[in-house]
Amino acid sequence: MANSDPVYLRVVEDLRRQIADGTLPPGAPIPSRHQITRKYGVGETAARHALRVLAQEGLIIGRVGSGHRVRQRPTLLPLHRGQAPFSADMQAQGRRATWDWQTEPAEATPDIAARLRLDIAAPITKTRFVYRGDGKPVQLATSYEPAGLGDSGEDVSNVTGRLSALGMKITEVIEHVSSRVPQPAESDVLDLPAGVHVLHIERTHWSGDRPVETSDIVIPCDQFRLVYSLPVP
């Protein structure tokens, strides 16, 4: 490590290496700030900063009164994108799928207006979903549609079936996937540890050349991996 690097990085690099190679396995205690200052010959501020960085990376977790421990790395479970419903994935994992939602009228923000090809502030219908596995929130989604599409009586979470029942055949579904830091409200609902990012899926349903629904879907990166089945031309 270069002499110009902050001294705390020497601590971070060594502890990160020990976690990666199993010297410090999941659940193992991390040296306290006092122990770090003695072992690595650094100050209290550097020790505190090193622990903060490792926690932000999601490698360790802290508990009041018990110090820091190596965070257990869960096995990533598959979430199938496409026609496989959320409930099928939960059932395959031995969990009970439930969800609730809240629908309200709203105005299209510039981003949503562009995605739905509407005027800014055009009336839309906004629906927030919380998806749960065995009662624990595991996925969030916010859906936006042009106002006035009507109610088909179909399950509100079944976008393709509901819009098809309203006479709008879905011809294409496009998803853009990225990773980002969760918003505070998302971390609270999903009970995310510090340092865990989320997958953000921007999904849009198209009927011909018309976008009829767009959604923002939020999935914890430390719990799930996305599985896509791609058509062969």
N, C-alpha and C positions, 0 to 999 in steps of 0.2 A: 504494500500500500504506500502510495507516495507520501512524502513528508508533509506536503501541502494539504493533504486530506484532513478534515476535522477528526480529532482523536476519537470521537464516539463511533466513527465508521469502522475503526479497528475492532471494537466490541461487537458491533452489528454483524460484521463479516464473519467473525469467529463463531458467534452463537447461531447465525444462520446456517453456517456449514455444519455445525453439530446437529442441528435439527434436520437438515437435509440427509445426512449420512446415517442418522439413527442413533448417534451417540446420546442425543437427548430425544428419546421417543415420546410419542403422544402421552400427555399426562405428567411428564417429568417436570419437576420444579426447575424454574429458571433462577440463577443466582440473584440475590437481592441487590439493591443499589450499593449497600455497604460492601457486600462480597465482590461486586464488580469493581469498585474503586480499589480494593486491595489486590485482586487478581490481575487486573489490567493496568494498574498504575494510572488511573484517570480520576478526574474530579467528580464530585456529586452531580454536577450539571450534565456532564458527558454521560454518566451512567443512566440518569433519568431520561435523557434524550434517546439513548440507545434502546431502552425498553419501550419508549413511545413509538419509535420507528418499527420495531418488531411487531408491536400490537397493531399498528396501522396496516402492516403488510398481512395481517391475519395469521401470523405464525404463533403468537402467544396470546393468552387471555389472562386478565387479572381479576382477582376476587378480593374484596375488602377483607383484610385480616389474614389472608392465606397466600399473598404474593402472586407471582406470575407462574403459569404452567404452559407447557407446549400444547397448542391447540390440537384436538383430535381432528384429523382430516377425514370427513365423511366420504363414502363412496358416492360418486355422482350417479344419480338415477336418470333414466331416459325420459324425455318428454317428446313425443312424436308430433311433428308439425305436419299439417295437411288435413286429412279427413279423420284421423284418429282423435276421438274426443278426449278431453281431460279425464273424464270418469274412467275410460278404458285404461289409461296409464296408471291411475291410482289403484284400480282393481288389480292390475298386473303386479303392483308392488305390495299388494295385501292391505291397502288402505281404503277407507271409505271416503268417497269424493262428495263434497258439498260446496255450495257457493251461494252467495247472496249478492244483491245488486240494489242500486238506487238510481233512479232516472229523474232527470230534471231538464227543463228548457234552458238553453244558453245561447250565447252569441259566438260565432266563429272567430277565433283568434287569427292573426295573419298566417300562422303555420297551418292550422286546421283548414282555413279557407283555401289555401293553396293546394292542400292535399285533396280536398273535396271539390275543387274548382268552383268555389262560391265567392261571393263578395265578402270582404271583411265585415264582420259584425252581422252577417246573415244569420237568421234564426236556425238553430240546430237542436238536436236532441242528444244529450250527454248522459251516458250510463257508466257508473263505476261498479266494478266487480271485485269481490274478494273470493278467491278460490282456496279451499281448504282440503287437506288430507288428514283424516282422523281428527278433525276439529282444529288443526293448526294451519294458519295462513301460509300458503306456499307460492301463491301467484297473484298478481294484481293486474287489472286491465281497466282501461278507460276507453269507451267506444263513443264515436261521434258519427252522427248521421244527419243529412238534411232534414229539417223539420217537415212534418206533414206526410211522412211515408205511410203512416197508419199502423194499426195493430192487427197482425195476422192471427193472433191467438197461439202462435208457436212459442216454444221456449225462447226467451229473450237472448240467451247465450248461444243459441244455434243460429248464427247469422245467415248462413247459406239457406237453411230450410225456411227461416222466417221471411227473408226477402224474396225467395222463390215463390212462397205462398202469396206474396203481394204482387206477383207478376214480373219480378225482376230476376231473370236468370243470371246467376253468377258465372261469368266466363273466365275469370282469372283472379287469383289471389297473389299479391306481391308482398313479400316481407323484406324489410331491411333490418339487419341485426347488428347491434353494437354493444360494447361494454362501457359502463360508466359508474361513477360514484353514486350511491343511492341518495335520494333526498331524505331529509330527516323524518318526514312522515312515513316514507316507505320503510326505512329502517325500523321505525317503531312498530308498524303493523306486522312486518315480516320477522321481527325480533332478530335482526342481523347483528352479528358481532362486529366490532371495529375492524376495519380493513377489508371487509368483504364487499366486492363490487356486485352489480346486477347486470343481467342481460336485458337490453331494451330492444324489443321487437316493434317496429313500426309496420303494421299490417294494413293493407287496403284491399277491399273487395271491389271488383269491377264488374259492371254489367255492360258488355260491349266496350264502348269508349267512354263510359261514364263511371266515375268513382261513386259508389253508393254507401260506403261505410269505411271508416278508418279507425284504427285502434292503436293505443300505446300499451304494450304488454310488458310487465316487469317480472323477472324471474331471478332468484338468487343464484349467483355463479357457483357458490360452494355446495349446492344441493343437487343441481340438475345439469344435464347436458342435452342439447337439442339434437333430435334425430330427424333427418329429412329423407324422404323417398323421392328420387328424381326420375321423371319420365325419360325413357330411352327413345331418341328420335328414330 
